[in-house]
Amino acid sequence: MKNSSFRKSFYIACKGLKYAIVTERNIKIHLIMAVLVSLLGWYLGISNLEWLIVILTITLVIVLEIVNTVVENIVDLITLEYHPLAAIAKDLSAGAVLVAALGAAIVGAVTFLKYLT
Ligand SMILES: Nc1ncnc2c1ncn2[C@@H]1O[C@H](COP(=O)(O)OP(=O)(O)OP(=O)(O)O)[C@@H](O)[C@H]1O
């Protein structure tokens, strides 16, 4: 019973991830960037600690992009009419992704530049 419920939760989570990847252009871009950054990390032989930081950073950006999609869908469910609060909610959510992406760019620069110079 518990196993079957865990399997169902896992299936539902995978369905959500599939939806995000199929419908969200930005998530596709983040995933392609994640693969490229991982290949670069492997090529340059970055340390275990650097891998941890890079993986956490990639995870943070992708998780926030998924949460941004959640916010957009909930706002659209509440109203498709123009509403200033809808704009604020969506803009804040997009702002959170931007902060994480800027942080990721800094992490990437600090981690990789020393191997490339
Ligand atoms: N109901 C609304 N009322 C007011 N402004 C809105 C509304 N829906 C969207 N907006 C404005 O349009 C912007 C883009 O919203 P939209 O839902 O189109 O996201 P998107 O362009 O699909 O984002 P992403 O590219 O991250 O998927 C929002 O950040 C907000 O400023």
The ligand as an ORCA input file, in Angstrom:
! r2SCAN-3c Opt
* xyz 0 1
  N      -3.460     38.549    -15.791
  C      -2.461     39.433    -15.913
  N      -2.619     40.690    -15.439
  C      -1.636     41.604    -15.554
  N      -0.440     41.361    -16.110
  C      -0.202     40.132    -16.579
  C      -1.205     39.107    -16.523
  N      -0.682     37.984    -17.094
  C       0.555     38.305    -17.463
  N       0.871     39.579    -17.162
  C       2.145     40.277    -17.416
  O       2.798     39.659    -18.503
  C       4.053     39.107    -18.082
  C       4.285     37.794    -18.789
  O       3.316     36.868    -18.336
  P       3.108     35.473    -19.021
  O       2.097     34.703    -18.275
  O       2.894     35.679    -20.482
  O       4.506     34.813    -18.774
  P       5.466     34.224    -19.898
  O       5.862     35.312    -20.836
  O       4.772     33.027    -20.420
  O       6.689     33.870    -18.960
  P       7.743     32.715    -19.260
  O       8.460     33.159    -20.520
  O       8.590     32.715    -17.998
  O       6.948     31.451    -19.412
  C       3.946     38.980    -16.557
  O       5.215     39.019    -15.934
  C       3.069     40.178    -16.212
  O       3.849     41.361    -16.124
*
